[in-house]
Amino acid sequence: MKFKQKVTLLVIFSSLLFSWLFSIYSPRITLPYSPTATFRPALPPPRTNTPTPSPEFSTQRLRGHSKMVSPVSAEQIPASVVTVYPYNRLTDYVYARNGDLWLIGGFGVLRQQANGQQTWYSMQNGLPANYFQAIAISPQGEIWVGGTENTLLRFNGHQWHDETDSLLALPQDSPWWTCRTRNIFGIDFDENGQIWVANGGIHLYTRENGQWKQANFLSDLPQAGGGGCPVGLRVINANHITIVRNGCCDMPMVAHHFDGQQWTQDQNIQEFTQHLAARRAGLALNLQARDLRESNFPFPFPPEQVLPLTLHPMQPFGELTRLPRFGDISLAFDEQGTLWLNNDYTLFENQRNRFERHDEILLVGEAFVPEFQTARWLDFPGDPVILNPDGRAVEFSRWFWQQTALGNRYFFQMSQQATEWNAPWLYFSRDRQGRVWFYLPGEGLVSTENGQMTTYPGPADLTLPVLGGLQVLKDGRVLVGTAGAVWVFAQGAWQKWVFPDTHEIFWRFSEDAHGIVYAATDSAVYRIVSGEYTRWQFPPLEASRVLLLSILPNDRLIYANSSILAGWDGTNWQAYHFKRVSFSSVAFDAQGNLWAYAGYNGLIRFCSQLFQP
């Protein structure tokens, strides 16, 4: 066969192969926020109006000055201000020699004395966290507990001492691992009374002569991940160590044994389970399901404060505890003041003083066209949810990407540009008239009303990697955040406000009763008046992201990021730093109470007196 003919046949064969593969895989493209949804051809697209005049563009370089804000420790917040909504989750328990029973879980720490008296320790009364994974009692009778962000606490019989800062510098947490690398999963004391501590990244620490050090013989242990999270630690001495972890993909548990020279691996976890049983001896509790309600233990939590187990990313797994895979939860209040929680799969609400799951409202169900004119809206930050009259619900982002011609056209392009596979690609914001606005790189500013879309050409430099939040002001101006600047759209023209002191992306905006605009990045708040600004800089903390910038009913400005809650009364800032918890969503109710979701540390309400002098 001649060379030309071979090339021709190869091209034809490649084309047929590509067409066949495309027909197989193209209907199952994963959508953002909907990991189980399927991509289907768009329904008849809504009408799209695109103004023809070309917009005008201008730039204004703002002038300003900066001030530093120094938060105080959140442990200084009065107990009367904090209400903890713990998770219905028990992780471990142990008996002390004096007969006291100690329990830990998604509620913090609970102590029940032999006479039945109970003491509940949590963020309500000074602990830096609400979730604990590991507990052990020292030979001297001290209680040690470990939890999120490598929180390590010691109770000497009278008060708690935070040992976390005494540990060595710990590795950065990895959000992509199934196991949280900086969650302590194991605490044990060896035959000489020496303490050993291990976290989810399988980093092992011990204390000698009052000094903490990291064990340097773990290099041949596999990294935790893919479901194979470490769950147990047993140390006889430095030459006899066992680490137990879950088997990946529901396989049997695996034990790693160290003999002083090398690590070996098998499925013999008997030494650890016997040690666990000895610590728990004497307690008649049904703990197989890890559900507090299924046990016969009198927990001190009011029923309306307990979050359902199904809301937590951690699921029951046999007798041993499974470390959670962190999943963001969004908070929103509806018009009736009911709090809703969205885990990107279904919705939860507490209208009847209990947190209930709506299994009939599946955000990943079959696609449908919402009845926009009669539907209700839940304004979750960055992605509102549409509640159809028939009980179905859909996130606006999913409707746009899956059910509109414009979304279909840009879906593959946006997925290629996205820096994180599960990040919110675009920021969707509802205005006072109920219209949804967003900026679509390559297309421009888009306004949606009752399913009808109108587009306005915009700046070319608003690309996805530097695209921030969006807000519509009371006078109709639209603010779009970007790196080091804010684009302002008004009456068909665009103006770029440039802030010379930052390269951070602007994500949140707010406006007070006098029309003064506030803008926020992950670590700063800007007050903008007539081309000048005041910048309040908060400490740049690891992995912080801005969650809230709002004016409360009492005219107080509230700023929140992953680890800081701050309020400004027009003169001074009052700010708190949370070192051991990380917030993923913050909202406020009509009474001015702040609600913060803190992952496996549960839901926390701070009453309106939080920022009172």
N, C-alpha and C positions, 0 to 999 in steps of 0.2 A: 504493500500500500504506500502511495506517495506521501511525502511529508505534509503537503497541503491538505490532503484528505484526512490524515491523522489529526491534524490541528482542528479541522472542521468538526470531525466526530467528537473530539474532546470538548470543544465548546458546546456542542449540542448536549452532550451527556452532562456537563457541568450545569447547564441551564435547567435541564430536567431535574437534576438532583436538588438544585437550589429551590426550584418551585415546589418539589415534594416536601422538602424540609420546612419551607415557609408555611405550606398548608397545614403541616402538623403542629408547628410551634406558635404560629402567630395568634391563634385564638386563645392562648393561655398566657398572655403577657400579664405580669403582676402589676396591680395598680398601687399607687401610694395610699397608705392608711388602710388598705384592704388586702392583707396577705393571702386570703383565700378567694378573692374575687377573680372573675375572668373578664377579659377584655372582649367585648362584643361590638359589632358594627353599630355606629351611632343610629339612634332613632331619627326621624325627620327633624333636622336641626332648627332651633329657633332662629328667627330673623335677626340678622346682624346689620346694624347701621354704622357706617364709618364716615365721619365728616370728611369732606374733601379738602378744605383749606389746610395748607401746611402751617403748623404751629410756629410761633416765635420762641426763640431760646435766648436766655440771658443768664449772667452769673453775677452773684453778689457775694463778696468776701466779707464775712461778718467779723466784727471785732469783739473781743471779750477778755475776761480774766477768770482765773481758776481759784477754787478754794478746796481744801481737803476736808473730808468728813471721816472722823475716826469712830467707828462703831465700838460699843462695849460688848462684853460677852453676853450671850443670850441667857446665861445662867443667872443674870441679875434681874430678869423679868419676874415680877411678883407672881407667886403661885395662883393668886386669885384671878389673874388675867388669862390663864391658860386652861383650856379644856382639851384633853386628849381623847380621840376616837380610835381606840386600839383595834388591831386586827384580831380576828377570832382564830388565833394560832398559838399553840404551845410547842416550844422547841425542845426543852429539856427541863429536868428537875432533879433535885438531890436532897438527901437528908443530912443534917448536921448532927454532931455527936450529942448535942443538948436536946435533940428531938425536933428542932425547927425544920420546917419544910420550905425549901426555896424553889420557886418556879420561874422560868424565863420564857419569853416569846415575843409576839407582836404587841404586847401590852407593856413591856418593860420588865420589871422584877417584882415578884410577889413573895412576901415572907409570911408564913403562918406558924405561929408559935404553938407549943404543945397544948396551951390552954385554949387554942382556937382563935386567938387574936390575930388579925391580919394587918399588914402594912403594905401598901402599894407604892412602889417607887417608879416614877416616870418623869417626863418633862413637866408634868404638873407640879412636881415638888423638887425640881432642881437637877434631875439627871440630864445629861447632855443628849440622850437618845431614848427611843422607845422600843427598839428592836434589839434583841440579844440572842445569839446563836449558841454560845458556849458558857458553861458554868463549872466551877470546880472549887473545892474547899481545901485550903492549905493545911499542913499538919498542925499549924498554930490556931486553926479554926477561922481564919479569914476567908471571906467569900470573894471569889474572883469571877467576873463576868466579862464576856467579850461580844462585840457586836459590829455595827456598821462603822465604816471609815476607821477601822482598826481601833475602835473605842475599847479601852481596857480599864475596868473599874475594880477597885478593891474596897470591901466593907470590913472595917476593923471591929465591928460590934456596936459602934456608936455613930459613925458617919462614913460617907463614901469619899474615896480619894481617886482622882483621875490620874492613871498611870500612863495615859496615851502619849503625852509629850515626852515621857522618859524613854520611849522606844527609839530605835534608830530611825533615820530617814527611810521612809517606806516607799515602795515603787508606786508609780502613778497608776490609778485605777484604770481598768480597761472596760469600756461599755460594751465591747463586742464579744466578750467572753460570756458564756453561759454562767460561769461562776464569777462573782464579784471578787476581784483580786484583793481588795482591802477590807473584806469582812472576815472577822476572826471566827473560825469554825471550831477550834479545839484549844482547850487549856488542860494541862495535866501536871502532876507533881511526881517526880521520879522517886526511887527508893531512898534517896538522900534528902528529899524535901525540896529539891530544886525545881523551879517552875519552868514550864515550856509552853509556848504560845505559837499557834499556826493560823495562817489566814488562807483565803480562798485561792490565792495564786500559788499555794504550797510554798510559802516562805516560813521558815521555822526560826523562832527566837527563844533565847533562854537568858536567864539572869545569873551572873556569877559575881560575888562580892559586891552586890548592889548595883552592878552595871549590866545593861542589856547588850547582848551581842547577837548577831545573826549567824546561824549554823552555816558553815561553808561547805557542806558535803551533800547538797541537794541537787547538784548540777545534772545528774543523770536521771532525775525524776521527770516524768512527762509533764508538760504544762496542763493545767486543768482546763477543761472546756468541752464543748460538744455534749453536755449533759453529764460528763464524768467528774462531777464536783466533789471535792473532799468533804467528808462529813464526820470523821472521827480521828482522834489522836490518842495513842497510848504510849507512854515512855516509861520504861523500867530504869534505864540509864542511857548514857550517851552512845552505848554500843548495842542498845536493844530498843529500837523505836519502830512503831507501827503507825502508818497513816492509811485510813480507810476512805475510799471514795466510791461514788456511784459508778456503775458501769455505763458506758456510753450507750445511748439508744435502748434503754431498758434491759441491758445485759446485767448479769449478776454483779454484785459488788466486788471490788478489787481491793486487795490489801498489799501495801508496799512495806517491806521489812528491811530495816537497816541493821547490820551486824557489826558495825564499826569499820568495815572495809568497803562494802558495796550494798546496793539496793537490789532486792529480788522481789518478784511479783507473783502472787497467787490469789486464790479466792478464799483463803483461810482467815476469816475475820473473828474467829472464836475468842481470841485473847481480848480483843476490844469489847465484844458484846458481853463477855463475862464481867469485865471491869464496869461496864455500864450498868449491868443488872445489880451488881453489888452496891453501887452508889444509890440506886433507886429502890432498894429493898424496903418492903413494908408499906408501900403505897398502893391502895386498891383503886386505881383510876383506869378508865377505859381511854387509852391514848393512841390506839391504832390509827384513828382517823385524824388525830391532832385537832379535833374540833372541840372547843371549850364547852359547847352546848351538849355534846354527847358524853361528857364525863359526869361523874357524880360529885364534882368538886364545887364548892360554893364561891365562885369568883365574884369579886366586889364590883363588877362593872354593870352599870345600868344597861338594860337591853338596847336602848336607843343609841348608846354610844359605841356599840360593837360593830365594826365593819365586817361584812360577810367574807367568808373565806374565799369564795369564788372571785372576789374583786382583787385579791392579792395575786401577784405573778407567781408566787410559790405554791406548789400543789403537793398534797400528801404523797409520800413515797415510802411505803413499808414502815418499819419501826423506827428507822433512823431519819434524821431531818435532811431535807434537800435545800440547798442554798437557792435563793430566788434568782430568777432572771428579771432584772429591773425593767419595768414597762411604765412609760409615762402615763399619767392619768390627768385629764383636763377637768377643770371645775367651771361651772356656770350656774347662775341663778336665773330662773324664769320670771315672768311678769308677776306671778303670785308669791315670789320669794322662796320658792322651793329650790334646794340645792341639787344639782345633777352632776354626776361623775361619768366621764366618758373614757373607756379604755380601748377605744378604736375597734371594739368588737360588738359590745352592747352597752346599754345605759343603766345607770343606777340612780335612784332618787330617794329622798328621805321625807317625803310629804307627810307620812303618817308616823313620824317620830321613830322610824326604823329605816335603815338603809336596805332597800329592796332592789333586786335585780329584775330587769324587764327582759326576760328571755324572748318575748315576742317581738322586741325591737332589736333586730339584728342589723348592724351597720355593714355587714358583709353579706347580706342576703341578695336575692335576685334584684337585678337592676329594674328601675321603674322611673317614670316621669312624674315628679312631684306636682301636686295641685297647688301651685305657688300662691294663688289668690286666697286660699282658705287654710293653708298650712301654718303651723306654729314654728317658731324659730328658737333655738337654743344657741346663744352667742358664745360658744367656746372660743377661746383665743386663737386667732389665726385660721380657723376653719369652722364656721357655723354649721349646726345640724338642722336639717329640715324634718319636722315631724308632720307626716301626712295625716289627714283626717282619718284614714283607715287604720292607723296605728303603725304603719311602716315608717322607717327613718332612713335618712341618707346624709352623709357628710357632703357639704357643698363641693369640696374638691373632687369627690368621687363622681358626683353628677356631672361636673364640668368635664373631667377627663374622659368619662365613659359615654356620656349621653349627648355631647355636642360636637358639631363638626369642627369647631375651633379647637376644642380640647383634643380630639382625635388627631388633628393636623400637627399639633405641637407636642404630643405625648412622648414620642420617641426622641425628639430633639431635647426635651427637658430631661428625660431620663439619662441621656448621655452626658449632659452638663452637670447633673446633680452631684455634689461632693459626697453625700451620704445617701445610701439607698432608702433609708426610712425617714429622711428629713422632710419637713414640709417644704415642698418645692416652691410654692407661691404662698403669699400671705393674703388671706381673704378677710375683708372687713365690711361690716354692715353699717350704713349710716342711719340717721334718724328717720328717714322715709322708708327704711327697709330694703334699700338697694344694696347689693353686694358689689364691692369694688375690689379690683386686684390689678397688678401690673404684670403683663405677659411679655417677657423679652422677645424682641423680634416683631411684636404686634403693636404694643403700646398699652395705654391705660384702658381698662375694660370696666364698664358699668353694666350690671345685670338687674333688671326689674321684671318680675313675673316671668322669668325665663327668657326674656328678650335682652339681647346683648348689644351694647353700643361701644365702639372702640374709638380711642383718640390717639393718634400717633404721638410717640414720646421720644425721650432722649435715647440715643444709641448706646450710651455708656451704662445704662441700667441693665447689665447682664446678670444672669442667674447667680454667679459666684459672689457678687457684691450687692445683690438685691436684698433690702431689708423690709421693715414693716410698712404699713399704710394706714392712714387715718383721714377721714373726711371731717373738716371743721364745720362749725355752725354757720359760717358765712359761705359755705360751698367750696372753699379751697380744699384741694387734695394734697396731702403730704406723702411722699414716698421716700423712704430711707435708703441710703447707700453708704459706702465707705467714706467717712469723713465729710459727708454732705447730706443735705436734704433737698430733694426736688419738690417744687411747689407748682401745682397746676391750677390756674385760675383764668377763666374766660378765654379758653383756647390757647393760652400762652404758658410756657414753662420758664421758671426761674430757679437757678441752682444756688442754694445757700451753702457756702463753703465754710467749714470750721477748721481753721489752720492748726489746731492743737490736737487733732486726733485722726486716726485712720480706722477707728472702730466703725462698725455698721450701726446705724440708727434703726432700732426695732420698735420702739413704743413712743406714742405721742399722747398728749392730753391738752386740754384747754380750760382755763378757769372762767369764772363769770364775767371777767373784764376782757376776755378775748386774748389773754396772754398765753402764748404757746410754750409748752414744755416738751422736750424730746429726751430720749434715754437710749444709751448704749448699754453694753453688758456691765460697764463699771462706772458710768457717769450719768448725771442729769444736767440738762441745759435749760435755762430760762431765757427765752428769746423775746426781746422788745425792741422794735424799730431798728433792726439791723445790728443790734448789740446783744451780747449774751453773758450770762453768768454760768460758769461751769462748776458743779460740785463733783469732785472726784472721790470715789470710794476705793478702798484698797483693791488692787487687781488680784483676784483670787483664782485659783486653779479651776478651770472648767465652769466658771460662772456664766450664766446667761440671764438676761433681763426677762422678768416674767410679768411685771405689772408696773404701770405708771398711770395713776388715776387721782382724780379729785374726789375726796369723800364728801358726804353730805354736810360736814362741818367745815368745808373749804380747806381741809388739810390735804396737802399733796403726799401721796404714798408712792414709794418706790420699793420694788422687790426684785432681787435676783435669786440665784440658786441658794445662796447662803446668807443673804442680808435682807432684813426688813427695816425700812426707814420711813420716817414721817417728818414733814417740814411744815411749820406753822406760820410761815411767812417771814420768820426771823431766824429761827434756829432749826437744825436737824437733830432728831433723836433716832439713833440707829443701833441695831443689834446684829451681832455676828453669830451665826450658828455654825460651830466648828464640826459637829459630828453628824449633822443631817444635811440632806440636799433636797431642796424643794423643786418640784417640777411644774406646779401650777399654783397660783395665788388669786383669790377673788375676794370681794367684799359684799356684804349683804346690805339691805336698806338701813339697818341700824348702825352701820359703820364697823361691824365686826369683820376681822380679817380671817379668811379660811385658807390654810396652806396644806397642800398634799405633799407628803415627804416620803414617797416610795414605801418601802416596807416598814418605815417608822410611822405609818398611818396618816390620819387626817388630824390636823391641829387647828383649833379655833382660838384666836386672840381677840378678846373683847375690845370694844372701842376705847377703853381706858389705856390701851397699850402705850400710846404716845402722849398721855397726859402728863404734865409736869408733876 
